[in-house]
């Protein structure tokens, strides 16, 4: 997307998102991340906190991330449930982007039982949407639909990083988002973290301007030639969800 077109989009995006999603505190929040190697390899908690600092927010983060773990594994193992009870404003759930009816059903089940425990502890549940493996790109839409359904069934905040990836690849198939297997390359990390941050802390129309965009782009090391493309994919994934069969989202 051309820079001028993106800058014209920003006020409309900001107004729409801030009306749809409100963080517990616009300037201060405690966020726990529960996931696996995707969360740890991206350094998702630390990068979200870094982006927040550039916009005058104080975000305290921690994580329970174990390689190869699904949400079901975390539920059985117990450390994540113990961490939830320590007190947070938002708890983010993440597992791999694997498609299939059985996986979709288990994701909905596990997100719901975690969401119940999160709300009981006084926090808000959120769900991070990942992406399929590079050898299963045909699963993108199934992964998106599964995470939308799981978030909707539990009334959890959705962080649609996987949809942002699909949008970026649709705009430029040469965009290097994948690194080693399902783990992201630097550009994929930047896009995923940006989508997560804007989902957690939507900016108001007066805040979401050129200076705001550049501060976050600098904090997340988004290359200047890719900046508008990355912001376009992230903001549209939040503000204009793709029409995908099997999801009740527009």
Phi and psi in degrees as GROMACS dihedral restraints (atoms count N, CA, C in turn):
[ dihedral_restraints ]
;  ai    aj    ak    al  type     phi  dphi    fc
    3     4     5     6     1   -67.2    20    10
    4     5     6     7     1   150.8    20    10
    6     7     8     9     1   -57.6    20    10
    7     8     9    10     1   -45.7    20    10
    9    10    11    12     1   -60.4    20    10
   10    11    12    13     1   -42.5    20    10
   12    13    14    15     1   -64.1    20    10
   13    14    15    16     1   -38.6    20    10
   15    16    17    18     1   -65.9    20    10
   16    17    18    19     1   -43.1    20    10
   18    19    20    21     1   -64.7    20    10
   19    20    21    22     1   -33.3    20    10
   21    22    23    24     1   -69.0    20    10
   22    23    24    25     1   -29.2    20    10
   24    25    26    27     1   -73.1    20    10
   25    26    27    28     1   -29.9    20    10
   27    28    29    30     1   -55.3    20    10
   28    29    30    31     1   -49.0    20    10
   30    31    32    33     1   -60.3    20    10
   31    32    33    34     1   -40.3    20    10
   33    34    35    36     1   -65.7    20    10
   34    35    36    37     1   -41.3    20    10
   36    37    38    39     1   -61.4    20    10
   37    38    39    40     1   -48.6    20    10
   39    40    41    42     1   -60.8    20    10
   40    41    42    43     1   -45.1    20    10
   42    43    44    45     1   -63.5    20    10
   43    44    45    46     1   -40.8    20    10
   45    46    47    48     1   -69.2    20    10
   46    47    48    49     1   -45.2    20    10
   48    49    50    51     1   -70.5    20    10
   49    50    51    52     1   -41.4    20    10
   51    52    53    54     1   -64.7    20    10
   52    53    54    55     1   -29.0    20    10
   54    55    56    57     1   -75.1    20    10
   55    56    57    58     1   -29.4    20    10
   57    58    59    60     1   -86.6    20    10
   58    59    60    61     1   -32.0    20    10
   60    61    62    63     1  -135.4    20    10
   61    62    63    64     1   130.0    20    10
   63    64    65    66     1  -124.8    20    10
   64    65    66    67     1   126.5    20    10
   66    67    68    69     1   -71.7    20    10
   67    68    69    70     1   162.7    20    10
   69    70    71    72     1   -62.2    20    10
   70    71    72    73     1   -33.4    20    10
   72    73    74    75     1  -151.6    20    10
   73    74    75    76     1   125.2    20    10
   75    76    77    78     1   -65.6    20    10
   76    77    78    79     1   -23.2    20    10
   78    79    80    81     1  -115.4    20    10
   79    80    81    82     1   -12.5    20    10
   81    82    83    84     1  -149.0    20    10
   82    83    84    85     1   132.4    20    10
   84    85    86    87     1  -157.7    20    10
   85    86    87    88     1   154.0    20    10
   87    88    89    90     1  -114.6    20    10
   88    89    90    91     1   124.9    20    10
   90    91    92    93     1  -128.7    20    10
   91    92    93    94     1   125.3    20    10
   93    94    95    96     1  -106.0    20    10
   94    95    96    97     1   136.0    20    10
   96    97    98    99     1  -112.7    20    10
   97    98    99   100     1   130.2    20    10
   99   100   101   102     1  -120.5    20    10
  100   101   102   103     1   120.5    20    10
  102   103   104   105     1  -172.4    20    10
  103   104   105   106     1  -147.2    20    10
  105   106   107   108     1  -135.3    20    10
  106   107   108   109     1  -145.6    20    10
  108   109   110   111     1   -64.4    20    10
  109   110   111   112     1   -24.0    20    10
  111   112   113   114     1   -63.2    20    10
  112   113   114   115     1   -46.3    20    10
  114   115   116   117     1   -64.2    20    10
  115   116   117   118     1   -45.6    20    10
  117   118   119   120     1   -72.7    20    10
  118   119   120   121     1   -40.3    20    10
  120   121   122   123     1   -65.1    20    10
  121   122   123   124     1   -33.4    20    10
  123   124   125   126     1   -80.8    20    10
  124   125   126   127     1   -11.8    20    10
  126   127   128   129     1    52.2    20    10
  127   128   129   130     1    44.4    20    10
  129   130   131   132     1   -56.4    20    10
  130   131   132   133     1   -47.5    20    10
  132   133   134   135     1   -59.8    20    10
  133   134   135   136     1   -48.0    20    10
  135   136   137   138     1   -65.0    20    10
  136   137   138   139     1   -38.8    20    10
  138   139   140   141     1   -69.9    20    10
  139   140   141   142     1   -37.3    20    10
  141   142   143   144     1   -63.0    20    10
  142   143   144   145     1   -43.4    20    10
  144   145   146   147     1   -63.5    20    10
  145   146   147   148     1   -38.0    20    10
  147   148   149   150     1   -65.5    20    10
  148   149   150   151     1   -43.8    20    10
  150   151   152   153     1   -62.0    20    10
  151   152   153   154     1   -40.2    20    10
  153   154   155   156     1   -61.9    20    10
  154   155   156   157     1   -40.6    20    10
  156   157   158   159     1   -61.8    20    10
  157   158   159   160     1   -32.8    20    10
  159   160   161   162     1   -71.4    20    10
  160   161   162   163     1   -16.9    20    10
  162   163   164   165     1  -110.1    20    10
  163   164   165   166     1    16.8    20    10
  165   166   167   168     1    81.4    20    10
  166   167   168   169     1    17.5    20    10
  168   169   170   171     1  -104.5    20    10
  169   170   171   172     1   148.6    20    10
  171   172   173   174     1  -110.1    20    10
  172   173   174   175     1   112.2    20    10
  174   175   176   177     1  -120.1    20    10
  175   176   177   178     1   117.1    20    10
  177   178   179   180     1   -91.4    20    10
  178   179   180   181     1   127.0    20    10
  180   181   182   183     1  -126.8    20    10
  181   182   183   184     1   156.8    20    10
  183   184   185   186     1  -156.1    20    10
  184   185   186   187     1   169.7    20    10
  186   187   188   189     1  -149.9    20    10
  187   188   189   190     1   154.0    20    10
  189   190   191   192     1  -123.4    20    10
  190   191   192   193     1    95.4    20    10
  192   193   194   195     1  -126.1    20    10
  193   194   195   196     1   117.5    20    10
  195   196   197   198     1  -124.7    20    10
  196   197   198   199     1   124.6    20    10
  198   199   200   201     1   -52.6    20    10
  199   200   201   202     1   132.9    20    10
  201   202   203   204     1    80.4    20    10
  202   203   204   205     1    -0.7    20    10
  204   205   206   207     1   -83.5    20    10
  205   206   207   208     1   140.2    20    10
  207   208   209   210     1   -97.7    20    10
  208   209   210   211     1   174.1    20    10
  210   211   212   213     1   -64.7    20    10
  211   212   213   214     1   -33.4    20    10
  213   214   215   216     1   -62.7    20    10
  214   215   216   217     1   -41.8    20    10
  216   217   218   219     1   -60.8    20    10
  217   218   219   220     1   -43.3    20    10
  219   220   221   222     1   -62.6    20    10
  220   221   222   223     1   -40.3    20    10
  222   223   224   225     1   -62.0    20    10
  223   224   225   226     1   -42.5    20    10
  225   226   227   228     1   -73.8    20    10
  226   227   228   229     1   -36.8    20    10
  228   229   230   231     1   -71.6    20    10
  229   230   231   232     1   -38.5    20    10
  231   232   233   234     1   102.2    20    10
  232   233   234   235     1   -23.1    20    10
  234   235   236   237     1   -63.0    20    10
  235   236   237   238     1   -37.3    20    10
  237   238   239   240     1   -64.8    20    10
  238   239   240   241     1   -42.4    20    10
  240   241   242   243     1   -64.5    20    10
  241   242   243   244     1   -38.3    20    10
  243   244   245   246     1   -64.9    20    10
  244   245   246   247     1   -39.4    20    10
  246   247   248   249     1   -66.6    20    10
  247   248   249   250     1   -38.3    20    10
  249   250   251   252     1   -57.3    20    10
  250   251   252   253     1   -37.2    20    10
  252   253   254   255     1   -72.1    20    10
  253   254   255   256     1    -9.1    20    10
  255   256   257   258     1   -75.6    20    10
  256   257   258   259     1   -13.6    20    10
  258   259   260   261     1   102.0    20    10
  259   260   261   262     1   111.9    20    10
  261   262   263   264     1  -143.1    20    10
  262   263   264   265     1   166.0    20    10
  264   265   266   267     1   -91.8    20    10
  265   266   267   268     1   -40.0    20    10
  267   268   269   270     1  -135.8    20    10
  268   269   270   271     1   139.3    20    10
  270   271   272   273     1  -121.8    20    10
  271   272   273   274     1   120.6    20    10
  273   274   275   276     1   -98.2    20    10
  274   275   276   277     1   128.2    20    10
  276   277   278   279     1  -105.5    20    10
  277   278   279   280     1   140.3    20    10
  279   280   281   282     1  -149.2    20    10
  280   281   282   283     1   136.7    20    10
  282   283   284   285     1  -143.3    20    10
  283   284   285   286     1   179.7    20    10
  285   286   287   288     1   -67.3    20    10
  286   287   288   289     1   156.7    20    10
  288   289   290   291     1   -88.2    20    10
  289   290   291   292     1    75.1    20    10
  291   292   293   294     1  -107.8    20    10
  292   293   294   295     1   132.1    20    10
  294   295   296   297     1   -92.5    20    10
  295   296   297   298     1   172.0    20    10
  297   298   299   300     1   122.3    20    10
  298   299   300   301     1   147.4    20    10
  300   301   302   303     1   -60.5    20    10
  301   302   303   304     1   -41.6    20    10
  303   304   305   306     1   -64.7    20    10
  304   305   306   307     1   -42.6    20    10
  306   307   308   309     1   -65.1    20    10
  307   308   309   310     1   -40.4    20    10
  309   310   311   312     1   -61.5    20    10
  310   311   312   313     1   -43.6    20    10
  312   313   314   315     1   -64.9    20    10
  313   314   315   316     1   -42.4    20    10
  315   316   317   318     1   -69.1    20    10
  316   317   318   319     1   -35.3    20    10
  318   319   320   321     1   -62.7    20    10
  319   320   321   322     1   -47.2    20    10
  321   322   323   324     1   -59.6    20    10
  322   323   324   325     1   -43.7    20    10
  324   325   326   327     1   -61.8    20    10
  325   326   327   328     1   -48.1    20    10
  327   328   329   330     1   -71.9    20    10
  328   329   330   331     1   -36.5    20    10
  330   331   332   333     1   -64.4    20    10
  331   332   333   334     1   -40.1    20    10
  333   334   335   336     1   -65.5    20    10
  334   335   336   337     1   -44.4    20    10
  336   337   338   339     1   -71.8    20    10
  337   338   339   340     1   -32.9    20    10
  339   340   341   342     1   -67.3    20    10
  340   341   342   343     1   -41.8    20    10
  342   343   344   345     1   -59.8    20    10
  343   344   345   346     1   -39.5    20    10
  345   346   347   348     1   -62.5    20    10
  346   347   348   349     1   -43.7    20    10
  348   349   350   351     1   -67.3    20    10
  349   350   351   352     1   -37.1    20    10
  351   352   353   354     1   -65.4    20    10
  352   353   354   355     1   -45.7    20    10
  354   355   356   357     1   -66.2    20    10
  355   356   357   358     1   -36.9    20    10
  357   358   359   360     1   -61.2    20    10
  358   359   360   361     1   -31.3    20    10
  360   361   362   363     1   -85.8    20    10
  361   362   363   364     1     1.1    20    10
  363   364   365   366     1    90.7    20    10
  364   365   366   367     1    15.3    20    10
  366   367   368   369     1  -113.7    20    10
  367   368   369   370     1   173.0    20    10
  369   370   371   372     1  -106.7    20    10
  370   371   372   373     1   130.9    20    10
  372   373   374   375     1   -80.0    20    10
  373   374   375   376     1   145.2    20    10
  375   376   377   378     1  -136.6    20    10
  376   377   378   379     1   151.5    20    10
  378   379   380   381     1  -125.3    20    10
  379   380   381   382     1   122.4    20    10
  381   382   383   384     1   -86.8    20    10
  382   383   384   385     1   122.4    20    10
  384   385   386   387     1   -88.7    20    10
  385   386   387   388     1   116.4    20    10
  387   388   389   390     1   -88.2    20    10
  388   389   390   391     1  -154.2    20    10
  390   391   392   393     1  -136.3    20    10
  391   392   393   394     1   157.9    20    10
  393   394   395   396     1   -75.9    20    10
  394   395   396   397     1   169.6    20    10
  396   397   398   399     1   -64.3    20    10
  397   398   399   400     1   154.7    20    10
  399   400   401   402     1   -63.5    20    10
  400   401   402   403     1   -20.9    20    10
  402   403   404   405     1   -91.9    20    10
  403   404   405   406     1     7.4    20    10
  405   406   407   408     1  -133.5    20    10
  406   407   408   409     1    46.3    20    10
  408   409   410   411     1   -62.3    20    10
  409   410   411   412     1   -22.5    20    10
  411   412   413   414     1   -66.7    20    10
  412   413   414   415     1   -11.0    20    10
  414   415   416   417     1   -91.0    20    10
  415   416   417   418     1     0.2    20    10
  417   418   419   420     1   -51.2    20    10
  418   419   420   421     1   -52.4    20    10
  420   421   422   423     1   -67.8    20    10
  421   422   423   424     1   -33.1    20    10
  423   424   425   426     1   -66.5    20    10
  424   425   426   427     1   -40.8    20    10
  426   427   428   429     1   -63.8    20    10
  427   428   429   430     1   -43.6    20    10
  429   430   431   432     1   -61.7    20    10
  430   431   432   433     1   -48.7    20    10
  432   433   434   435     1   -61.9    20    10
  433   434   435   436     1   -39.7    20    10
  435   436   437   438     1   -64.3    20    10
  436   437   438   439     1   -41.8    20    10
  438   439   440   441     1   -74.4    20    10
  439   440   441   442     1   -35.2    20    10
  441   442   443   444     1   -60.9    20    10
  442   443   444   445     1   -46.4    20    10
  444   445   446   447     1   -62.6    20    10
  445   446   447   448     1   -42.2    20    10
  447   448   449   450     1   -64.9    20    10
  448   449   450   451     1   -41.9    20    10
  450   451   452   453     1   -66.1    20    10
  451   452   453   454     1   -43.0    20    10
  453   454   455   456     1   -65.9    20    10
  454   455   456   457     1   -39.6    20    10
  456   457   458   459     1   -67.2    20    10
  457   458   459   460     1   -24.0    20    10
  459   460   461   462     1  -110.3    20    10
  460   461   462   463     1     4.5    20    10
  462   463   464   465     1    52.8    20    10
  463   464   465   466     1    45.0    20    10
  465   466   467   468     1   -98.5    20    10
  466   467   468   469     1   148.2    20    10
  468   469   470   471     1   -66.2    20    10
  469   470   471   472     1   129.6    20    10
  471   472   473   474     1   -99.6    20    10
  472   473   474   475     1   133.7    20    10
  474   475   476   477     1  -112.5    20    10
  475   476   477   478     1    91.8    20    10
  477   478   479   480     1   -82.1    20    10
  478   479   480   481     1    57.8    20    10
  480   481   482   483     1   -61.6    20    10
  481   482   483   484     1   -40.6    20    10
  483   484   485   486     1   -60.7    20    10
  484   485   486   487     1   -38.8    20    10
  486   487   488   489     1   -69.1    20    10
  487   488   489   490     1   -35.7    20    10
  489   490   491   492     1   -63.4    20    10
  490   491   492   493     1   -38.8    20    10
  492   493   494   495     1   -61.2    20    10
  493   494   495   496     1   -45.3    20    10
  495   496   497   498     1   -61.2    20    10
  496   497   498   499     1   -41.4    20    10
  498   499   500   501     1   -63.8    20    10
  499   500   501   502     1   -42.7    20    10
  501   502   503   504     1   -64.7    20    10
  502   503   504   505     1   -42.1    20    10
  504   505   506   507     1   -69.4    20    10
  505   506   507   508     1   -32.3    20    10
  507   508   509   510     1   -66.9    20    10
  508   509   510   511     1   -33.4    20    10
  510   511   512   513     1   -79.3    20    10
  511   512   513   514     1   -29.4    20    10
  513   514   515   516     1  -155.8    20    10
  514   515   516   517     1   101.2    20    10
  516   517   518   519     1   -65.0    20    10
  517   518   519   520     1   -15.3    20    10
  519   520   521   522     1   -85.3    20    10
  520   521   522   523     1    -6.7    20    10
  522   523   524   525     1   -59.8    20    10
  523   524   525   526     1   123.7    20    10
  525   526   527   528     1   -88.4    20    10
  526   527   528   529     1    89.2    20    10
  528   529   530   531     1   -95.7    20    10
  529   530   531   532     1   -34.3    20    10
  531   532   533   534     1   -86.6    20    10
  532   533   534   535     1   141.0    20    10
  534   535   536   537     1  -110.5    20    10
  535   536   537   538     1  -112.1    20    10
  537   538   539   540     1   -89.2    20    10
  538   539   540   541     1   107.5    20    10
  540   541   542   543     1    62.9    20    10
  541   542   543   544     1  -134.6    20    10
  543   544   545   546     1   -77.0    20    10
  544   545   546   547     1   -10.4    20    10
  546   547   548   549     1   -73.1    20    10
  547   548   549   550     1   145.0    20    10
  549   550   551   552     1   -83.1    20    10
  550   551   552   553     1   152.8    20    10
  552   553   554   555     1   -77.7    20    10
  553   554   555   556     1   170.6    20    10
  555   556   557   558     1   -50.9    20    10
  556   557   558   559     1   -43.8    20    10
  558   559   560   561     1   -64.8    20    10
  559   560   561   562     1   -38.1    20    10
  561   562   563   564     1   -64.7    20    10
  562   563   564   565     1   -38.7    20    10
  564   565   566   567     1   -62.3    20    10
  565   566   567   568     1   -48.2    20    10
  567   568   569   570     1   -58.6    20    10
  568   569   570   571     1   -43.0    20    10
  570   571   572   573     1   -66.9    20    10
  571   572   573   574     1   -43.4    20    10
  573   574   575   576     1   -65.0    20    10
  574   575   576   577     1   -44.3    20    10
  576   577   578   579     1   -66.6    20    10
  577   578   579   580     1   -41.0    20    10
  579   580   581   582     1   -60.3    20    10
  580   581   582   583     1   -44.7    20    10
  582   583   584   585     1   -62.7    20    10
  583   584   585   586     1   -42.1    20    10
  585   586   587   588     1   -61.7    20    10
  586   587   588   589     1   -46.0    20    10
  588   589   590   591     1   -63.8    20    10
  589   590   591   592     1   -47.4    20    10
  591   592   593   594     1   -67.4    20    10
  592   593   594   595     1   -26.1    20    10
  594   595   596   597     1   -72.1    20    10
  595   596   597   598     1   -42.1    20    10
  597   598   599   600     1   -72.5    20    10
  598   599   600   601     1   -39.3    20    10
  600   601   602   603     1  -131.2    20    10
  601   602   603   604     1    73.1    20    10
  603   604   605   606     1   -62.7    20    10
  604   605   606   607     1   137.5    20    10
  606   607   608   609     1   -89.7    20    10
  607   608   609   610     1   145.2    20    10
  609   610   611   612     1   -74.2    20    10
  610   611   612   613     1   164.5    20    10
  612   613   614   615     1   -56.6    20    10
  613   614   615   616     1   -34.7    20    10
  615   616   617   618     1   -75.9    20    10
  616   617   618   619     1   -25.2    20    10
  618   619   620   621     1   -85.5    20    10
  619   620   621   622     1   -35.4    20    10
  621   622   623   624     1   -81.9    20    10
  622   623   624   625     1    78.3    20    10
  624   625   626   627     1  -124.4    20    10
  625   626   627   628     1  -172.0    20    10
  627   628   629   630     1   -59.2    20    10
  628   629   630   631     1   -41.4    20    10
  630   631   632   633     1   -64.8    20    10
  631   632   633   634     1   -41.0    20    10
  633   634   635   636     1   -60.4    20    10
  634   635   636   637     1   -47.9    20    10
  636   637   638   639     1   -60.1    20    10
  637   638   639   640     1   -44.7    20    10
  639   640   641   642     1   -68.9    20    10
  640   641   642   643     1   -35.9    20    10
  642   643   644   645     1   -62.0    20    10
  643   644   645   646     1   -45.8    20    10
  645   646   647   648     1   -69.5    20    10
  646   647   648   649     1   -40.1    20    10
  648   649   650   651     1   -59.3    20    10
  649   650   651   652     1   -40.3    20    10
  651   652   653   654     1   -67.7    20    10
  652   653   654   655     1   -43.9    20    10
  654   655   656   657     1   -62.8    20    10
  655   656   657   658     1   -35.9    20    10
  657   658   659   660     1   -96.0    20    10
  658   659   660   661     1     5.5    20    10
  660   661   662   663     1    59.3    20    10
  661   662   663   664     1    38.1    20    10
  663   664   665   666     1   -77.0    20    10
  664   665   666   667     1   122.3    20    10
  666   667   668   669     1   -59.7    20    10
  667   668   669   670     1   138.4    20    10
  669   670   671   672     1   -53.7    20    10
  670   671   672   673     1   -42.6    20    10
  672   673   674   675     1   -65.4    20    10
  673   674   675   676     1   -21.0    20    10
  675   676   677   678     1  -103.6    20    10
  676   677   678   679     1    -4.0    20    10
  678   679   680   681     1   -55.3    20    10
  679   680   681   682     1   -54.4    20    10
  681   682   683   684     1   -67.5    20    10
  682   683   684   685     1   -33.9    20    10
  684   685   686   687     1   -64.3    20    10
  685   686   687   688     1   -42.9    20    10
  687   688   689   690     1   -67.1    20    10
  688   689   690   691     1   -45.2    20    10
  690   691   692   693     1   -65.5    20    10
  691   692   693   694     1   -36.7    20    10
  693   694   695   696     1   -63.1    20    10
  694   695   696   697     1   -46.0    20    10
  696   697   698   699     1   -63.5    20    10
  697   698   699   700     1   -42.5    20    10
  699   700   701   702     1   -67.5    20    10
  700   701   702   703     1   -48.9    20    10
  702   703   704   705     1   -67.4    20    10
  703   704   705   706     1   -39.3    20    10
  705   706   707   708     1   -69.4    20    10
  706   707   708   709     1   -32.6    20    10
  708   709   710   711     1   -65.1    20    10
  709   710   711   712     1   -30.3    20    10
  711   712   713   714     1   -83.9    20    10
  712   713   714   715     1   -44.9    20    10
  714   715   716   717     1   -87.2    20    10
  715   716   717   718     1   -28.7    20    10
  717   718   719   720     1  -133.9    20    10
  718   719   720   721     1    71.4    20    10
  720   721   722   723     1   -55.5    20    10
  721   722   723   724     1   139.5    20    10
  723   724   725   726     1   -65.1    20    10
  724   725   726   727     1   145.1    20    10
  726   727   728   729     1   -76.9    20    10
  727   728   729   730     1   112.4    20    10
  729   730   731   732     1  -129.4    20    10
  730   731   732   733     1   129.0    20    10
  732   733   734   735     1   -60.6    20    10
  733   734   735   736     1   136.6    20    10
  735   736   737   738     1    96.6    20    10
  736   737   738   739     1    -3.0    20    10
  738   739   740   741     1  -120.2    20    10
  739   740   741   742     1   144.5    20    10
  741   742   743   744     1   -86.6    20    10
  742   743   744   745     1    -1.6    20    10
  744   745   746   747     1   -70.6    20    10
  745   746   747   748     1   154.5    20    10
